[in-house]
């Protein structure tokens, strides 16, 4: 594919996510970014295809024209947008495009965007087409802390991970990046079908990796040549959100796979809060003043500690399974900022609503806030899970709980993950997550 003809525009929803629109003459427009799509995989693809077609109806054939001034015999009947408008009327063009995008969204009520809206997408499209300019950098204000209280008492109305019946807690074996992602999908499929109990798995990375979100552009997010030169594996996950840089001893990663009714009746923002609420308790027990930062971050007063992503899996057709929610989180324990910035390509637009302009300064690793070793932090997290309290305990004592007790149970990977699920994960790792075509599905 000839990418030189693509024109790209970006827009970050304040307090939300980045959307990018790329257009090329004769092609349907392409949308990418670190936003989330709530719904099943087919619904997500169908919605994005509809939004891309809506933009593509305007962008086709415009590579060599000033779209904001171009005249067509009858305007643009396909999009309902007057393309004779001067550049000074960019807001009107964006509003008209947003209305068309909203109509496309309303036609797919079972699938919704989180972290972006129709105006965010329309603004990115206008910038790609030259109708609107990217804003000049301005000093950002530190975001106001979430108005919802993260104290344990205030979270009592939300589901608690520690009360998921039959939840197994696993400190997993080291695995390659593709297998980590494949195992998440395989476990989610199995829980959705009722073929295995719920699981909370702490990952162990066997190498450095960059994990990009399902809807991100590989070339826009990662300096692939540098990653290859430095031995960093690049993989794409099945959930939305942004790119994460992981080194084995520098991050704490875990994934929760729970029955879908765990988040039934809970909105998107609160579902993230519910899935990570126990983590806030654990971190606070270590003296870390952590809080939830919508939509999907765990943060301190000094910056981002970690981020999460989710995907929901319906029960397979014809099964009596409960469906499943997959929620995975990566937190920074330590950070090689120089290496991260060499490999990740963080756009200026992405930082547009942040109090700092540096991606490195935006991160607040746990090591800067606690004297505990990484392994001890994980042990305190596990103790919070299995003890149901504030984390003052240790993983060894916690593992003494019997299966069937009211709290989660620490188990080995071999005991908790059936061989059939591991076999499915190995297939997914080989066929999807190790495939260059999948990694570059959005180039």
C-alpha positions in Angstrom: 0.0 0.0 0.0 1.3 3.5 -0.9 1.1 5.4 2.4 2.7 8.5 1.0 -0.6 9.8 -0.4 -2.4 9.6 3.0 -3.2 12.8 4.8 -3.7 12.5 8.5 -5.4 14.7 11.1 -5.6 14.1 14.9 -7.9 15.3 17.7 -7.8 14.5 21.4 -11.1 14.7 23.3 -10.4 16.7 26.5 -10.2 14.2 29.3 -10.7 11.4 26.7 -8.8 9.7 24.0 -7.0 10.5 20.7 -8.7 9.9 17.3 -6.8 10.1 14.0 -8.4 10.2 10.6 -6.3 9.4 7.5 -7.7 10.1 4.0 -6.4 9.2 0.5 -8.0 9.9 -2.9 -10.2 7.1 -4.0 -10.1 5.2 -0.7 -12.4 5.0 2.3 -11.0 7.0 5.1 -9.2 5.3 7.9 -9.9 5.9 11.6 -7.4 4.9 14.3 -6.5 6.0 17.9 -6.4 4.9 21.5 -10.2 5.1 22.0 -12.3 2.2 23.1 -15.2 0.5 21.3 -17.8 -1.1 23.7 -19.4 -4.1 22.0 -18.3 -7.4 20.5 -15.5 -7.5 17.8 -17.9 -7.8 14.9 -19.9 -4.8 16.1 -16.8 -2.7 16.6 -15.6 -3.4 13.1 -19.0 -2.7 11.6 -19.3 0.6 13.4 -15.8 1.8 12.4 -16.5 0.8 8.8 -19.7 2.9 8.8 -17.9 5.9 10.3 -15.0 5.5 7.8 -17.5 5.4 4.8 -19.2 8.5 6.1 -15.9 10.4 6.0 -14.8 8.7 2.8 -17.8 10.0 0.9 -16.5 13.5 1.4 -12.7 12.8 1.1 -12.7 10.7 -2.1 -10.9 12.6 -4.9 -9.8 15.5 -2.8 -6.1 14.9 -2.6 -5.2 17.9 -4.8 -8.0 20.2 -3.9 -8.7 22.6 -1.1 -11.8 20.8 0.2 -12.9 23.8 2.1 -13.3 25.8 -1.1 -14.1 23.1 -3.6 -17.4 23.4 -5.5 -19.5 20.5 -6.7 -22.6 20.9 -9.0 -25.0 20.3 -6.1 -22.9 20.6 -3.0 -22.2 17.1 -1.7 -25.5 15.2 -1.6 -23.8 12.0 -0.3 -22.7 13.6 3.0 -25.1 16.5 3.2 -22.2 18.9 3.7 -21.6 22.2 1.8 -18.0 21.9 0.6 -18.1 25.5 -0.8 -17.7 26.9 2.7 -14.6 29.0 3.2 -11.9 27.9 5.7 -13.2 30.4 8.2 -16.3 28.3 8.5 -14.5 25.1 9.6 -16.7 24.9 12.7 -19.8 24.7 10.6 -18.2 21.9 8.4 -17.2 20.0 11.6 -20.7 20.3 13.0 -22.3 19.0 9.8 -19.9 16.1 9.6 -20.4 15.4 13.3 -24.2 15.1 12.6 -23.6 12.6 9.8 -21.3 10.6 12.1 -23.8 10.7 14.9 -26.4 9.3 12.5 -24.1 6.4 11.6 -23.5 5.7 15.3 -27.2 5.7 16.1 -27.6 3.0 13.5 -25.5 0.7 15.6 -27.0 1.1 19.1 -25.3 -2.1 20.5 -21.8 -0.7 19.9 -20.5 2.6 21.3 -17.3 4.6 21.4 -15.7 5.4 24.7 -13.2 8.2 25.1 -14.2 9.9 21.8 -17.3 11.2 20.2 -18.6 12.3 16.8 -17.1 15.8 17.1 -13.7 14.5 17.9 -13.8 12.3 14.8 -15.1 15.2 12.6 -12.4 17.5 13.9 -9.7 15.0 13.0 -11.3 14.6 9.6 -11.3 18.3 9.0 -7.7 18.6 9.9 -6.8 15.7 7.6 -8.7 17.4 4.7 -7.1 20.8 5.4 -10.4 22.3 6.4 -9.2 23.0 9.9 -5.7 23.6 11.2 -4.3 21.8 14.2 -4.4 24.1 17.2 -1.2 25.8 18.4 0.3 24.4 21.6 -1.0 26.2 24.7 -0.1 25.7 28.3 -2.2 22.8 29.7 -3.9 22.9 33.1 -3.5 20.0 35.4 -6.7 18.0 35.1 -9.1 18.2 38.0 -9.2 15.0 40.0 -12.2 12.8 39.4 -15.3 14.0 41.2 -16.3 10.5 42.2 -14.8 9.4 45.5 -12.4 6.4 45.3 -12.5 5.7 49.0 -13.6 2.1 49.9 -16.9 3.3 51.4 -17.8 5.2 48.3 -17.1 2.1 46.1 -19.5 -0.1 48.0 -22.2 0.3 45.4 -19.9 -1.1 42.8 -19.0 -4.8 42.3 -15.9 -6.0 44.1 -13.4 -8.3 42.4 -12.8 -10.0 45.8 -16.4 -11.2 45.8 -16.3 -13.0 42.5 -17.3 -16.6 43.2 -14.5 -19.1 42.4 -11.9 -16.5 41.4 -8.5 -18.1 41.1 -5.4 -15.8 41.5 -2.4 -16.9 39.5 1.2 -15.6 39.6 2.0 -16.9 36.1 5.1 -18.3 34.5 7.2 -16.1 32.2 5.7 -16.0 28.7 6.5 -14.4 25.4 4.4 -11.3 24.5 2.3 -13.0 21.8 1.4 -15.8 24.2 0.4 -13.3 27.0 -2.2 -11.7 24.7 -3.3 -15.0 23.3 -3.8 -16.5 26.8 -6.0 -13.5 27.7 -8.3 -14.1 24.7 -8.3 -17.9 25.3 -9.2 -17.6 28.9 -11.9 -15.0 28.1 -13.5 -17.3 25.5 -13.4 -20.2 28.0 -15.0 -18.3 30.9 -17.6 -16.9 28.5 -18.5 -20.4 27.5 -18.6 -21.7 31.1 -15.6 -23.9 30.4 -13.3 -22.5 33.2 -13.7 -20.5 36.4 -12.9 -16.8 36.6 -9.2 -15.9 36.8 -7.0 -13.0 37.9 -3.5 -13.6 36.4 -0.3 -11.7 37.1 1.9 -11.8 34.1 5.6 -12.4 33.9 7.2 -11.0 30.8 10.1 -12.9 29.2 11.3 -9.9 27.2 10.8 -6.3 26.5 7.7 -5.4 24.4 5.5 -2.7 23.1 1.8 -3.5 23.2 -0.4 -1.3 21.0 -4.2 -1.0 21.2 -6.6 -2.7 18.9 -7.4 0.5 17.0 -4.0 2.2 16.9 -1.9 2.8 13.8 1.4 0.8 14.1 3.5 3.3 12.2 2.0 6.3 14.0 2.6 4.9 17.5 5.9 2.9 17.3 9.3 3.5 15.7 9.3 -0.1 14.5 12.9 0.0 13.2 14.2 1.2 16.5 12.2 -1.4 18.4 13.6 -4.1 16.2 17.2 -2.8 16.6 16.8 -2.8 20.4 15.2 -6.2 20.7 11.8 -5.0 21.6 8.9 -7.1 20.4 5.8 -5.2 19.1 2.4 -6.9 19.5 -1.2 -5.8 19.1 -3.9 -6.6 21.6 -7.6 -7.2 21.1 -8.6 -4.3 23.4 -8.6 -0.6 22.8 -6.5 2.0 24.5 -2.9 3.2 24.0 0.5 1.8 23.5 2.3 0.5 26.5 6.1 -0.1 26.9 7.0 -3.1 29.1 10.2 -4.5 30.4 10.2 -7.6 32.6 11.3 -6.0 35.8 9.8 -2.6 35.2 6.0 -3.2 35.0 3.3 -5.0 36.9 0.7 -6.5 34.6 -2.4 -8.4 35.4 -5.6 -9.5 33.7 -9.0 -10.2 35.2 -11.4 -12.5 33.4 -14.8 -12.6 35.1 -18.4 -13.6 34.2 -20.1 -10.9 32.2 -22.7 -10.3 35.0 -19.9 -8.8 37.1 -20.3 -5.6 35.2 -24.0 -5.9 34.3 -25.8 -2.6 34.7 -22.5 -0.8 35.3 -21.5 2.0 32.9 -18.1 2.0 31.1 -16.4 4.3 33.5 -17.6 2.5 36.6 -16.7 -0.9 35.2 -13.0 0.2 35.1 -13.3 1.5 38.6 -14.9 -1.8 39.8 -12.2 -3.9 38.2 -9.3 -1.9 39.6 -10.8 -0.9 43.0 -8.9 -3.5 44.9 -5.7 -2.2 43.4 -6.3 1.2 44.9 -6.7 -0.4 48.3 -3.5 -2.3 47.8 -1.5 0.7 46.7 -2.8 2.8 49.5 -1.7 0.2 52.0 1.8 0.7 50.8 1.6 4.5 51.2 0.9 5.2 47.5 -1.8 7.9 47.2 -3.4 6.3 44.1 -6.7 7.2 42.6 -8.8 6.3 39.6 -8.5 8.8 36.7 -11.3 8.3 34.0 -11.6 6.6 31.7 -9.0 3.9 32.3 -6.0 5.2 34.3 -4.6 4.7 37.8 -2.8 7.8 38.8 -1.2 9.7 41.7 -1.0 13.4 42.2 2.3 13.3 40.2 1.2 11.4 37.2 0.0 8.2 35.6 0.8 4.9 37.3 -0.9 2.6 34.9 -3.7 2.1 32.4 -6.3 -0.5 31.7 -8.3 -1.9 28.8 -11.4 -4.0 28.5 -13.4 -6.2 26.1 -16.6 -8.0 26.7 -17.3 -11.5 25.3 -20.8 -12.7 24.8 -21.6 -16.4 25.6 -21.0 -18.5 22.4 -24.1 -19.1 20.4 -26.0 -22.2 21.7 -24.0 -22.4 24.9 -25.3 -21.8 28.5 -22.1 -19.9 29.4 -22.2 -16.6 31.3 -20.2 -14.5 28.9 -17.1 -12.7 30.1 -15.4 -9.4 30.6 -11.6 -9.2 30.0 -9.9 -6.4 31.9 -6.1 -6.0 31.8 -4.0 -3.4 33.5 -0.3 -2.5 33.2 1.3 -0.4 35.9 4.8 1.2 35.8 7.1 0.1 38.6 10.3 1.5 37.1 10.9 3.2 33.8 13.7 3.6 31.3 12.4 6.9 30.0 15.0 7.4 27.3 14.4 3.9 25.8 10.6 4.4 26.0 10.8 7.7 24.1 13.1 6.2 21.5 10.6 3.5 20.6 7.2 5.1 21.2 6.0 8.0 19.0 3.8 10.2 21.3 2.1 12.9 19.3 1.8 16.4 20.5 -2.0 16.3 20.1 -2.1 13.3 22.6 -0.5 15.5 25.3 -2.7 18.5 24.5 -4.8 18.3 27.7 -2.1 17.2 30.0 -0.4 19.4 32.6 3.0 18.3 31.2 4.2 18.1 27.6 6.6 15.2 28.1 5.3 11.7 28.0 8.1 10.6 30.3 7.3 13.2 32.9 3.6 12.2 32.8 4.4 8.8 34.2 4.8 8.3 38.0 6.4 4.8 38.5 5.6 3.0 41.8 9.3 2.7 42.6 9.4 6.5 43.1 6.6 6.2 45.8 7.5 3.1 47.7 10.6 1.4 49.1 9.1 -2.0 48.3 10.7 -4.3 45.7 8.5 -5.1 42.7 7.9 -8.7 44.0 6.8 -7.3 47.3 4.4 -4.9 45.7 2.8 -7.9 43.8 2.7 -9.9 47.1 0.8 -7.1 48.8 -1.6 -6.9 45.9 -2.3 -10.6 46.1 -2.8 -10.3 49.8 -5.4 -7.6 49.3 -7.2 -9.9 46.9 -7.3 -13.1 48.9 -7.6 -11.5 52.3 -10.3 -9.1 51.3 -8.7 -6.3 53.3 -6.2 -3.5 52.8 -3.2 -5.5 51.8 -1.4 -5.9 55.1 -0.5 -9.6 54.7 1.6 -11.7 52.4 1.0 -14.0 49.5 2.2 -17.1 51.3 -0.3 -16.7 54.1 -3.0 -15.8 51.6 -2.6 -19.1 49.7 -3.8 -21.1 52.7 -7.4 -20.3 51.9 -9.3 -23.3 50.8 -11.1 -23.6 47.4 -14.8 -22.6 48.0 -13.9 -20.0 50.7 -15.5 -16.5 50.4 -12.2 -15.0 49.1 -10.2 -15.7 45.9 -7.7 -18.5 46.1 -4.1 -18.5 45.0 -3.4 -21.3 42.5 -0.7 -22.3 40.1 -1.1 -21.7 36.4 -1.2 -25.5 35.8 -4.0 -25.9 38.3 -6.1 -22.9 37.2 -5.7 -22.9 33.4 -7.0 -26.1 31.6 -4.7 -27.6 29.0 -7.5 -27.1 26.3 -7.2 -23.3 27.0 -3.4 -23.3 26.8 -3.7 -25.2 23.5 -6.1 -22.6 22.2 -3.8 -19.9 23.3 -0.8 -21.4 21.5 -2.9 -21.5 18.3 -3.9 -17.8 18.7 -0.3 -16.8 19.5 0.9 -18.5 16.3 -1.9 -17.5 14.0 -2.8 -14.0 15.2 -0.6 -12.4 17.8 2.7 -13.3 16.2 1.5 -12.5 12.7 2.9 -9.3 11.1 -0.4 -8.9 9.3 -2.3 -8.7 12.6 0.3 -6.4 14.2 0.1 -4.1 11.1 -3.6 -4.5 10.5 -3.8 -0.7 10.9 -0.4 0.3 9.3 
